[in-house]
Amino acid sequence: MVGRAHTPRPDPGNTDPRLATAWRLMDRIPDGATVAASNRLVPQLTSRTLVSVFGLGDSRPDPEWIIDDSAQPQGWPISPDDDRRLLSEARNNGRYRIVADQDSYVLLQRRP
């Protein structure tokens, strides 16, 4: 499975179902991909992708993948309202397809 061999995993005793969903969705992102991710998810992807924080200006324009925690936007580098607006734009601009929308985690993949 992609990423499992070298991406640190959370405490196996943590039973938060949202956490398991986040890991499952991140595992769908291939190694070496460009990614824009919610601030809390960035550290989990740094060892195997080219990742930046979702909404951080032009730091990673046109990423192949976007993964966002729409239930708990971090509030940095953008406000929760801006996070929701940018995610809605990405979902509806025709450039990305929705791969998954589970437990308020949204995974988008750029169309070819």
C-alpha distances in whole Angstrom, upper triangle without the diagonal:
4,6,6,8,11,11,14,13,17,19,18,21,21,21,21,20,20,18,15,15,15,12,10,12,11,7,9,10,10,11,14,15,18,18,21,20,22,24,22,18,19,19,15,14,17,15,13,15,19,19,23,24,25,28,29,32,31,28,26,27,26,22,19,18,19,18,21,22,25,27,27,28,28,32,31,31,32,34,32,34,33,30,30,32,30,27,30,31,27,26,30,30,29,27,24,22,21,17,17,20,19,21,23,20,20,17,19,18,21,23,23
4,6,8,9,9,13,13,16,19,19,22,22,22,22,20,19,17,15,15,14,11,10,11,9,6,7,8,6,7,11,12,15,15,18,17,20,21,20,16,16,16,13,11,14,12,9,11,15,16,19,21,22,25,26,28,27,25,22,24,22,18,16,15,17,16,19,21,24,25,25,26,26,29,28,28,30,31,30,32,31,27,28,30,27,25,27,28,25,24,28,28,27,24,21,20,19,16,17,19,19,21,22,19,18,16,17,16,19,21,21
4,6,6,6,9,10,14,17,17,20,20,21,21,20,19,16,14,15,13,10,10,11,8,6,9,8,8,7,10,12,14,14,17,16,18,19,17,14,14,13,10,9,11,9,7,9,13,14,17,19,20,24,24,27,26,23,21,23,22,18,17,15,17,15,18,19,23,24,24,24,24,27,26,26,28,30,29,31,30,26,28,30,27,25,28,28,25,25,29,29,28,25,22,22,21,18,18,20,20,21,22,18,19,16,18,17,20,22,23
4,6,6,8,8,12,14,14,17,17,18,19,18,18,15,13,14,13,9,10,12,10,7,11,11,11,11,14,15,18,17,20,18,20,20,18,15,16,14,11,11,13,11,10,13,17,17,20,22,23,27,27,30,29,26,24,27,26,22,20,18,19,17,20,21,24,25,25,25,25,28,28,28,30,31,30,33,32,28,29,32,29,27,30,31,27,27,31,32,31,28,25,24,23,19,19,21,20,21,22,19,20,18,20,20,23,25,26
4,6,8,10,14,16,15,19,20,21,22,21,21,18,16,18,17,13,14,16,13,11,14,14,13,11,15,17,19,19,22,21,22,22,20,18,18,16,13,13,14,11,10,14,18,18,22,23,25,29,29,32,31,28,26,28,28,24,22,21,22,20,23,24,27,28,28,28,28,31,30,30,32,34,33,36,35,31,32,35,32,30,33,34,30,31,34,35,34,31,28,27,26,23,23,25,24,25,26,23,24,21,23,23,25,28,28
4,6,9,13,15,16,20,20,22,22,22,21,18,17,18,16,13,15,16,13,11,14,14,13,11,13,15,18,17,20,19,20,20,18,16,15,13,10,10,11,8,8,12,15,16,19,21,23,27,26,29,28,25,23,26,26,22,21,20,21,19,22,23,26,27,26,26,25,29,27,28,30,32,31,34,33,29,31,33,31,29,32,33,29,30,34,34,33,30,28,27,26,23,23,25,24,25,26,22,23,21,23,23,25,27,28
4,6,10,13,14,17,17,19,19,19,18,14,14,15,13,10,12,13,10,9,13,12,12,11,13,15,16,15,17,16,17,17,15,12,12,10,7,7,9,7,8,11,14,14,17,18,20,24,24,26,26,23,21,24,24,20,20,18,18,16,18,19,23,24,22,23,22,25,24,24,27,28,27,30,29,26,28,30,27,25,29,30,27,27,31,31,31,28,26,25,24,21,21,22,21,21,22,19,20,18,21,21,23,26,27
4,7,10,11,14,14,17,17,18,17,13,13,15,13,10,13,15,12,12,16,15,16,14,17,18,19,18,19,17,17,17,14,12,13,10,7,10,11,9,11,14,17,16,18,19,21,25,25,28,28,25,24,27,27,23,23,20,20,18,19,19,23,23,22,22,21,25,24,25,27,28,27,31,30,26,28,31,29,27,30,31,29,29,33,34,33,31,28,28,26,23,22,23,22,21,22,19,21,20,23,23,26,29,30
4,7,8,11,11,13,13,14,14,10,10,13,11,8,11,13,11,11,15,16,17,16,19,20,21,19,20,17,17,17,14,12,14,11,8,11,13,12,14,16,19,18,20,20,22,25,26,29,29,26,25,28,28,24,23,21,20,17,19,18,21,21,20,21,21,24,24,25,27,28,27,30,29,26,27,30,28,26,29,31,28,28,32,33,33,31,28,27,25,22,21,21,19,19,20,18,20,19,22,23,26,29,31
4,6,8,7,10,11,12,12,8,9,12,11,9,12,14,13,14,17,18,20,19,22,22,23,21,21,18,17,16,13,12,14,12,10,13,15,15,17,18,21,19,21,20,22,25,26,29,30,27,26,29,29,26,25,22,21,18,18,17,20,20,18,20,19,23,23,24,26,27,25,28,28,25,26,30,28,26,29,31,29,29,32,34,34,32,29,28,26,23,21,21,19,18,19,17,20,20,23,25,28,31,33
4,5,6,9,11,13,14,10,11,14,14,12,15,18,17,17,20,21,23,23,25,26,27,24,25,21,20,19,16,15,18,15,13,17,19,18,20,22,25,23,24,24,25,28,29,33,34,31,30,33,33,29,29,26,25,21,21,20,23,22,20,22,21,25,25,27,29,29,27,31,31,28,29,32,31,29,32,34,32,32,36,37,37,36,32,32,29,26,24,24,21,19,21,20,23,23,27,28,32,34,36
4,5,8,10,12,13,11,10,14,14,12,14,17,17,16,20,21,23,23,26,27,28,26,26,23,22,22,18,17,20,18,15,18,21,20,21,23,26,25,26,26,27,30,31,35,36,33,32,35,34,31,30,27,26,22,23,21,24,22,22,24,24,27,28,30,31,31,29,33,33,30,30,34,33,30,33,35,33,32,36,38,38,36,33,31,29,26,23,23,20,19,21,20,23,23,27,28,32,35,37
4,6,9,12,14,11,11,15,16,15,17,20,20,20,23,25,26,27,30,30,31,28,28,25,23,23,19,19,22,20,18,21,24,23,25,27,29,27,29,28,29,32,33,36,38,35,34,37,37,33,32,29,28,24,24,22,24,22,22,24,24,28,29,31,32,32,29,33,34,30,31,35,34,31,34,36,34,34,37,39,40,38,35,33,30,28,25,25,21,19,22,21,25,25,29,31,34,37,39
4,6,9,10,8,9,12,13,13,15,17,17,18,21,23,25,25,28,28,29,26,25,22,20,20,16,16,19,18,16,19,22,22,23,25,27,25,26,25,26,29,30,33,35,33,32,34,34,31,30,27,25,21,21,18,21,19,18,21,21,24,25,27,28,28,26,29,30,27,27,31,30,28,30,33,31,30,34,36,37,36,32,31,28,25,23,22,18,16,18,18,21,22,26,28,32,35,37
4,6,9,8,8,11,13,13,14,17,18,18,21,23,25,26,29,29,29,26,26,23,21,21,18,18,21,20,18,21,24,24,25,26,29,26,27,26,26,29,31,34,36,34,33,35,34,31,30,27,25,21,20,18,20,18,18,21,21,25,26,29,29,28,26,29,30,27,27,30,30,27,29,32,31,29,33,35,36,35,31,30,26,24,21,20,16,14,17,17,20,22,25,28,31,34,37
4,5,5,7,9,10,11,13,15,16,17,20,21,24,25,28,27,27,24,23,20,18,19,15,15,19,19,17,20,23,24,24,25,27,24,25,23,23,26,28,31,33,31,30,32,32,28,28,24,22,18,17,14,16,14,14,17,18,22,23,26,26,25,22,25,26,23,23,27,27,24,26,29,27,26,30,32,33,32,28,27,24,22,19,17,14,11,13,14,17,19,23,25,29,32,34
4,5,5,6,9,10,11,13,14,16,17,20,23,24,27,26,26,23,23,19,18,19,16,16,19,19,17,19,23,24,24,24,26,24,25,23,23,26,28,31,32,31,29,31,30,27,26,22,21,17,16,14,15,13,14,18,19,22,24,26,26,25,22,25,26,23,22,26,25,22,24,27,26,24,27,30,30,30,26,24,21,19,15,14,10,8,11,12,15,17,20,23,27,29,32
4,5,5,6,9,10,11,12,14,16,17,21,22,25,23,23,20,19,16,14,16,13,12,16,17,15,17,20,22,22,22,24,21,22,20,19,22,24,27,29,27,26,28,27,24,23,19,17,14,12,10,12,10,11,14,15,19,21,23,22,22,19,21,22,19,18,22,22,19,21,24,22,21,24,27,27,27,23,22,18,17,13,12,8,6,8,8,12,14,17,20,24,26,29
4,5,5,6,9,10,11,12,15,16,19,20,23,22,22,19,18,15,13,14,11,10,14,14,12,14,18,19,19,19,22,19,20,19,19,22,23,27,28,26,25,27,26,23,23,19,17,13,13,11,13,12,12,15,15,19,20,22,22,22,20,23,23,20,20,24,23,20,22,25,23,22,26,28,28,27,24,23,20,18,15,14,11,9,11,10,13,14,18,21,24,27,29
4,5,5,6,9,10,11,13,15,18,19,22,21,22,19,20,16,16,17,14,13,16,16,13,15,18,19,19,20,22,20,22,21,21,24,26,29,30,28,26,28,27,24,23,19,18,14,15,13,16,15,15,18,19,22,23,25,25,25,23,25,26,22,22,26,25,21,24,26,24,23,27,29,29,28,24,22,19,17,14,14,11,10,12,11,14,14,18,20,24,26,29
4,5,5,6,9,10,11,13,17,19,21,20,20,18,18,15,14,16,14,12,15,16,13,15,18,19,19,19,21,19,20,19,19,22,24,27,28,26,24,26,25,21,20,16,15,12,12,11,13,13,14,16,18,21,22,24,24,24,21,23,24,20,19,23,22,18,20,23,21,19,23,25,25,24,20,19,15,13,10,10,7,7,9,8,10,11,15,17,21,23,26
4,5,5,6,9,10,11,15,16,19,17,17,14,14,11,11,13,10,8,12,13,10,11,15,16,16,16,18,16,17,16,15,19,21,24,25,23,21,23,22,19,18,14,12,9,9,8,12,12,12,14,15,18,19,20,21,21,19,21,21,17,18,21,20,17,19,21,19,18,22,24,24,23,19,18,15,13,11,10,9,8,9,7,9,9,13,16,19,22,24
4,5,5,6,9,10,13,14,17,16,17,15,15,13,13,15,12,9,12,12,9,10,14,14,14,14,17,15,17,17,17,21,22,25,26,24,22,24,23,19,18,15,14,11,12,12,15,16,16,17,18,21,21,23,23,24,22,25,24,21,21,24,22,20,22,24,21,21,25,26,26,24,21,20,17,14,13,13,12,12,13,10,12,11,15,16,20,23,25
4,6,5,7,10,12,14,17,16,18,16,17,14,15,17,15,12,15,15,12,13,16,16,15,16,19,17,19,19,19,23,24,27,27,25,23,25,23,20,18,15,14,12,13,13,16,17,18,19,20,24,24,25,25,26,24,26,26,22,22,25,23,20,22,24,21,20,24,25,25,23,19,18,15,12,10,12,10,11,13,10,12,11,14,15,19,21,23
4,5,5,7,11,13,16,14,15,13,14,12,13,15,14,11,13,15,12,11,15,16,14,14,16,15,17,17,16,19,21,24,24,22,20,21,20,16,14,11,11,8,10,11,14,15,16,17,18,22,22,23,23,24,21,23,23,19,19,21,20,16,19,20,17,16,20,22,21,19,16,14,12,9,8,9,9,11,11,8,8,7,10,12,15,18,20
4,5,5,9,10,13,11,12,10,12,10,11,13,12,9,10,11,8,8,11,12,11,10,13,12,14,14,14,18,19,22,22,20,18,19,18,15,13,10,10,8,10,12,15,16,17,17,18,21,20,21,22,23,21,24,23,19,20,22,20,17,20,21,18,18,21,22,22,20,16,16,14,11,11,12,12,13,14,10,10,8,11,12,15,18,20
4,5,7,9,12,12,14,13,15,13,15,17,16,12,13,14,10,9,13,13,11,11,14,14,17,18,18,22,23,25,25,23,20,22,20,17,15,12,13,11,14,15,18,20,20,21,21,25,24,25,25,27,25,27,26,23,23,25,23,20,23,24,21,20,24,25,24,22,18,17,16,12,12,14,14,16,17,13,13,11,13,13,17,19,20
4,6,9,12,11,13,12,14,13,16,18,17,14,15,16,13,11,15,15,12,12,15,14,17,18,18,21,23,25,24,22,19,21,18,15,12,10,11,11,14,16,18,20,21,21,22,25,25,25,26,27,25,27,26,22,22,24,22,19,21,22,19,18,21,22,21,19,15,14,13,9,10,13,13,16,16,13,12,9,11,10,14,16,17
4,7,9,7,9,8,11,11,14,16,16,12,13,14,12,9,12,12,9,8,11,11,14,15,15,19,20,22,21,19,16,17,15,12,9,7,9,9,13,15,18,20,21,20,21,24,23,23,23,25,24,26,24,21,21,23,20,18,20,21,17,17,21,21,20,17,14,14,13,10,12,14,15,17,17,14,12,9,10,9,12,14,15
4,6,6,9,10,13,14,17,19,19,15,15,16,13,10,12,12,8,8,11,12,15,17,18,21,22,23,22,20,17,18,16,13,10,9,12,13,16,19,22,24,24,24,24,27,26,25,26,28,27,29,27,24,25,26,23,21,23,23,20,20,23,23,22,19,16,16,16,13,15,18,19,21,21,17,16,13,13,11,13,15,15
4,6,9,10,14,15,18,19,19,15,14,14,12,9,10,9,5,5,9,11,15,17,18,22,22,23,22,19,16,18,17,13,12,11,14,15,18,20,23,26,25,25,25,27,25,25,27,29,28,30,28,25,27,28,25,23,26,26,22,23,26,25,24,21,19,19,19,17,18,21,22,24,23,20,19,15,16,14,15,18,18
4,7,9,13,14,18,19,19,16,14,15,14,10,10,9,6,4,6,9,13,16,17,20,20,21,19,17,14,16,15,12,10,11,14,15,19,21,24,27,26,25,25,27,25,24,26,28,28,30,27,25,26,27,24,22,25,25,21,23,26,25,24,20,18,19,20,18,20,23,24,26,25,21,20,16,16,14,15,17,17
4,6,10,12,16,17,18,15,13,15,14,10,11,11,8,5,6,8,11,14,15,18,18,19,17,15,11,13,11,8,6,7,10,12,16,19,21,24,24,23,23,25,23,22,23,26,25,27,24,22,23,24,20,19,22,21,17,19,22,21,20,16,15,16,17,15,17,20,21,23,22,18,17,13,13,10,11,14,14
4,7,10,14,15,17,14,12,14,14,10,10,12,10,6,5,6,8,11,12,14,14,15,13,11,8,9,8,5,5,6,9,11,14,18,20,23,22,20,20,22,20,19,20,23,23,24,21,19,21,21,17,17,20,19,15,17,20,19,18,15,14,15,16,16,18,20,21,23,22,18,16,13,12,10,10,13,14
4,6,10,12,13,11,9,12,12,9,10,12,10,7,6,5,6,8,8,11,12,14,13,11,8,9,9,5,6,5,6,8,10,14,16,19,19,17,17,19,17,16,17,20,19,21,18,15,17,18,15,14,17,16,13,15,18,17,18,14,13,14,14,14,15,17,18,20,18,14,13,10,10,9,10,14,15
4,7,9,12,9,8,12,12,10,11,14,13,10,9,6,5,5,5,8,9,11,11,9,7,9,9,6,8,6,5,7,8,12,14,17,16,14,14,15,13,12,13,16,16,17,15,12,14,15,11,11,14,14,11,14,17,16,17,14,13,15,14,15,15,16,18,19,16,13,12,10,10,11,11,15,17
4,6,8,6,6,10,10,9,10,14,13,11,10,7,6,5,5,9,10,13,13,12,10,12,13,10,11,8,6,5,6,8,11,14,13,11,11,13,12,12,12,15,14,16,14,11,13,15,12,11,14,15,13,14,18,18,19,17,14,16,15,14,14,14,15,16,14,10,10,9,10,12,14,17,20
4,6,5,6,10,11,11,12,16,16,14,14,10,9,6,5,8,10,13,15,14,13,15,16,13,15,12,9,7,5,6,9,11,9,7,7,10,9,10,10,12,11,14,12,9,11,14,12,11,14,16,14,15,19,19,21,19,17,18,16,16,15,14,15,14,12,10,10,11,13,15,17,20,23
4,5,5,8,10,11,12,15,16,14,14,10,8,5,7,9,10,14,15,13,14,16,17,15,17,14,12,10,9,9,12,13,10,8,6,9,7,8,10,12,12,15,14,11,14,16,14,14,17,19,17,19,22,23,24,22,20,21,20,20,19,18,18,17,15,13,14,14,16,18,20,23,26
4,6,7,8,10,12,15,16,15,15,12,11,9,10,13,14,17,19,17,17,19,20,18,19,16,13,11,9,9,12,12,10,9,7,11,10,12,13,14,14,17,17,13,16,19,17,16,19,21,19,20,24,25,26,24,22,23,21,20,18,17,17,15,14,12,14,15,17,19,21,25,28
4,6,5,7,9,12,13,12,13,10,10,9,10,13,14,17,19,16,15,18,18,15,16,13,11,8,8,8,12,13,12,11,10,14,13,14,15,17,16,19,18,14,16,19,17,15,19,20,18,19,23,23,24,22,19,20,18,17,16,16,15,15,13,11,12,12,14,16,19,22,24
4,5,5,6,10,11,10,10,6,7,7,9,12,12,15,16,13,13,16,17,14,15,12,11,9,10,11,15,16,14,13,12,14,12,13,15,17,17,20,18,15,18,20,17,16,20,21,18,20,23,24,25,22,20,21,20,19,18,18,18,18,17,14,14,14,15,17,18,22,24
4,5,5,8,10,10,11,9,10,10,13,16,15,19,19,16,16,19,20,17,18,16,14,13,13,14,18,19,16,16,14,16,15,15,18,20,20,23,22,19,21,23,21,20,24,25,22,24,27,27,28,26,23,24,23,21,21,21,20,20,19,16,17,17,19,20,22,25,27
4,6,7,9,10,11,10,11,12,14,18,18,21,21,18,17,20,20,17,17,14,14,12,13,13,17,18,17,16,15,18,17,18,20,22,21,24,23,20,22,24,22,20,24,25,22,23,27,27,28,25,22,23,21,19,18,19,18,18,18,15,16,15,17,18,21,24,26
4,6,6,6,8,7,9,11,13,16,16,19,19,16,14,17,17,14,14,12,12,11,13,14,18,20,18,17,17,19,18,18,20,22,22,24,23,19,22,23,21,19,23,23,20,21,25,25,25,22,20,20,19,18,17,19,19,19,19,15,15,14,15,16,18,21,22
4,6,6,7,6,9,11,14,17,16,19,18,14,13,17,18,14,15,14,14,13,15,17,20,22,21,19,18,20,18,18,20,23,23,26,24,21,23,25,22,21,25,25,22,24,27,27,27,24,22,23,22,21,21,22,22,23,22,18,19,17,18,18,19,23,24
4,6,8,9,12,15,17,21,20,22,21,18,16,20,20,17,17,16,17,16,18,20,23,25,23,23,21,24,22,21,24,27,27,29,27,24,27,29,26,24,28,28,25,26,30,30,29,26,24,25,24,22,23,24,24,25,24,21,21,19,20,20,21,24,25
4,7,9,12,15,17,20,20,22,21,18,16,18,18,15,14,13,15,15,18,20,23,25,24,23,22,25,23,23,25,27,27,29,27,24,26,28,25,23,27,27,23,25,28,27,27,24,22,22,22,20,20,22,23,24,24,20,20,17,18,17,18,21,22
4,6,9,12,14,17,17,19,17,14,12,15,14,11,11,10,12,12,15,18,21,24,23,21,21,23,21,20,22,25,25,27,24,21,24,25,21,20,24,23,20,21,25,24,24,20,18,19,19,18,19,21,22,23,22,18,18,15,15,14,15,18,19
4,7,11,12,15,14,16,14,11,9,12,12,9,10,10,12,13,16,18,21,24,23,21,20,22,19,18,20,23,24,25,23,20,23,23,20,19,23,22,19,21,24,23,23,19,18,20,20,19,20,22,23,25,23,19,18,16,16,14,15,18,18
4,7,9,12,11,13,12,9,8,11,12,9,10,9,9,10,12,15,18,21,19,17,16,18,16,15,17,20,20,22,19,17,19,20,17,16,20,20,17,19,22,21,22,19,17,19,19,18,19,20,21,22,20,17,16,14,14,14,15,18,19
4,6,9,7,10,10,7,6,10,11,9,12,11,10,11,12,14,17,19,18,15,14,15,12,11,13,16,17,19,16,14,17,18,15,15,19,18,16,18,21,20,22,19,17,20,19,19,20,20,22,22,20,17,16,15,15,15,16,19,21
4,6,6,9,10,8,8,11,13,11,14,12,10,10,10,12,14,16,14,11,10,11,9,8,10,13,13,16,13,11,14,15,12,13,16,16,15,17,20,20,21,19,17,20,19,19,19,19,20,20,18,15,15,14,15,16,17,20,22
4,6,8,10,9,9,10,11,10,12,10,7,8,7,10,11,14,13,10,10,11,9,8,9,11,12,13,11,8,11,12,9,9,13,13,11,13,16,16,18,16,14,17,16,17,17,16,18,18,15,13,12,12,12,14,14,18,20
4,6,8,9,9,10,12,11,15,13,10,11,10,12,13,16,14,11,11,10,9,7,6,9,10,11,8,7,10,10,7,9,12,12,11,14,16,16,18,16,16,18,18,19,19,19,21,21,17,16,14,15,14,16,16,19,22
4,6,6,8,10,12,12,16,15,13,14,13,15,16,19,17,13,12,11,9,6,7,11,13,14,11,10,14,14,11,13,16,15,14,17,19,19,21,19,18,21,21,22,22,22,24,24,21,19,18,18,17,18,18,21,23
4,6,8,8,11,12,16,16,14,16,16,18,18,21,20,16,16,14,12,9,9,13,15,15,12,12,15,14,11,14,16,15,14,18,19,18,20,18,18,21,22,24,24,24,26,26,23,21,20,19,18,19,18,21,23
4,5,5,9,10,14,15,14,17,17,20,21,24,23,19,18,18,15,12,13,17,18,19,15,15,18,16,13,15,18,16,15,18,20,17,19,17,17,21,22,23,25,25,27,28,25,22,21,20,18,18,16,19,20
4,6,10,10,13,14,13,15,16,19,20,23,22,19,17,17,14,12,13,17,19,20,16,16,19,18,15,16,19,18,16,20,21,20,21,18,18,21,22,23,24,25,26,27,24,22,20,19,18,18,17,20,21
4,6,6,10,11,11,13,15,18,20,23,22,19,18,19,16,14,15,19,20,21,17,16,18,18,14,15,18,16,14,17,19,18,19,15,15,18,19,20,21,22,24,26,23,20,18,16,15,14,13,16,17
4,6,9,11,11,14,16,19,20,24,23,20,20,20,18,15,16,19,20,20,17,16,18,17,13,14,17,14,12,16,17,15,16,13,13,17,18,20,21,22,25,26,24,21,18,17,14,14,12,14,15
4,7,9,10,13,15,19,20,23,23,21,21,22,20,18,18,21,21,21,18,16,18,17,13,13,15,13,10,13,15,12,13,9,10,13,15,17,19,20,23,25,22,20,17,15,12,10,8,11,12
4,5,7,10,13,17,18,22,21,19,20,21,19,17,18,20,20,21,18,16,18,17,13,13,16,14,11,13,16,14,14,11,10,13,14,15,17,18,21,23,20,17,15,12,10,8,7,11,12
4,7,10,14,17,19,22,23,21,22,23,22,20,21,23,23,23,21,18,19,19,16,14,17,15,12,13,16,14,14,10,9,11,12,12,15,17,19,22,20,17,14,11,8,6,5,8,9
4,7,10,14,15,19,19,17,19,20,19,19,19,21,20,21,19,16,17,17,14,12,15,14,11,12,15,14,14,11,8,10,10,10,12,14,16,18,16,13,10,7,6,5,6,10,12
4,6,10,12,15,16,14,15,17,16,16,15,17,16,17,15,12,13,14,11,9,12,12,9,10,13,13,14,11,9,10,10,10,11,12,14,16,13,10,8,6,5,7,8,12,15
4,7,9,12,13,12,13,15,15,15,15,17,15,17,15,12,12,14,12,9,12,14,11,11,15,16,16,15,12,12,10,10,9,10,11,12,10,7,6,5,6,9,11,15,18
4,6,9,9,8,10,12,13,13,13,13,11,13,12,9,9,12,10,8,11,13,11,11,15,16,17,16,13,14,12,12,11,10,11,11,8,6,5,7,9,12,14,17,21
4,6,6,6,8,11,13,14,13,13,10,13,13,9,10,13,12,10,13,15,14,14,17,19,20,20,17,17,14,14,12,10,10,9,6,5,7,9,12,15,18,21,24
4,6,6,9,11,13,15,13,12,9,10,11,8,7,10,11,8,10,13,13,12,15,18,19,19,16,17,14,15,12,10,10,9,5,6,7,10,13,16,18,21,25
4,6,10,12,14,16,15,13,9,12,13,10,9,13,14,12,13,17,17,16,19,21,23,23,20,20,17,17,14,11,11,8,5,7,10,13,16,20,22,25,28
4,6,9,11,14,13,11,8,11,13,10,10,14,14,13,15,18,18,18,21,23,25,24,22,22,19,20,17,14,13,11,8,9,12,15,17,21,23,26,30
4,6,8,10,9,8,5,9,9,7,8,11,12,11,13,16,16,16,19,21,23,22,20,21,19,20,17,15,15,13,10,10,12,14,16,20,21,25,28
4,5,8,8,8,7,11,11,9,11,14,14,13,16,18,18,19,22,23,25,24,22,23,21,22,20,18,18,16,13,13,15,17,19,21,23,27,29
4,6,5,5,5,9,9,8,11,13,13,14,16,18,18,20,22,23,26,25,23,25,23,24,23,21,21,19,16,16,17,19,20,23,24,28,31
3,5,6,8,11,10,9,13,14,13,15,18,18,18,20,23,23,26,25,23,25,24,25,24,22,22,21,18,17,18,19,20,23,24,27,30
4,7,10,12,10,9,13,14,12,14,17,17,17,20,22,22,25,23,22,24,24,25,24,23,24,23,20,18,18,19,20,22,22,26,28
4,7,8,6,6,10,10,10,12,14,15,15,18,20,20,23,22,21,23,22,24,23,21,22,22,18,17,17,19,19,21,22,25,28
4,5,5,6,9,10,11,12,14,15,16,18,20,21,24,23,22,24,23,25,23,21,22,21,17,17,18,20,20,23,24,27,30
4,5,5,6,9,10,11,12,14,15,16,18,20,23,22,21,22,20,22,21,18,19,17,14,14,15,18,19,22,23,26,29
4,5,5,6,9,10,11,12,14,15,17,18,21,22,20,22,20,23,21,19,20,19,15,16,16,19,19,22,23,25,29
4,5,5,6,8,10,10,12,14,15,16,19,19,18,20,19,22,21,19,21,20,16,16,16,18,17,20,20,23,26
4,5,5,6,9,10,11,12,14,15,18,18,16,18,17,19,18,16,17,17,13,13,12,14,14,17,18,21,24
4,6,5,6,9,10,10,12,14,17,17,16,17,15,18,16,14,16,15,12,12,11,14,14,17,18,21,24
4,5,5,6,9,10,11,12,15,16,15,17,16,19,18,16,19,19,15,15,13,16,15,18,18,20,23
4,5,5,6,9,10,10,13,13,12,15,14,17,17,16,18,19,15,14,12,13,12,15,15,17,20
4,5,5,6,9,10,12,12,11,12,11,14,13,12,15,15,12,11,9,10,9,12,13,16,19
4,5,5,6,8,11,12,11,12,11,14,14,12,15,17,13,13,10,12,11,14,14,16,20
4,5,5,6,9,10,10,12,12,16,16,15,18,20,16,16,13,14,12,14,13,15,18
4,6,6,8,7,6,9,10,13,14,13,17,19,15,14,11,11,8,10,9,11,15
4,6,7,8,6,7,7,10,11,11,14,17,14,13,9,10,7,10,10,11,15
4,6,8,8,9,10,13,14,14,18,20,17,16,13,13,11,12,12,12,16
4,6,7,9,11,15,17,17,20,23,20,19,15,15,12,12,11,11,14
4,6,7,10,13,16,17,20,23,21,19,16,15,11,11,9,8,11
4,7,10,13,15,17,20,23,21,19,15,13,10,8,6,6,8
4,7,9,12,13,17,20,17,15,12,10,6,5,4,5,9
4,6,9,11,15,18,16,14,11,9,6,5,6,6,10
4,6,7,11,14,13,11,8,6,5,7,9,10,13
4,7,10,13,13,11,8,5,5,6,10,11,14
4,6,10,10,8,6,5,7,10,13,14,18
4,7,6,6,4,6,9,12,15,17,20
4,5,5,7,9,12,15,18,20,23
4,6,8,11,15,18,21,23,27
4,6,10,13,16,19,22,25
4,7,10,13,17,19,22
4,6,10,13,16,19
4,7,10,13,16
4,7,9,13
4,6,9
4,6
4
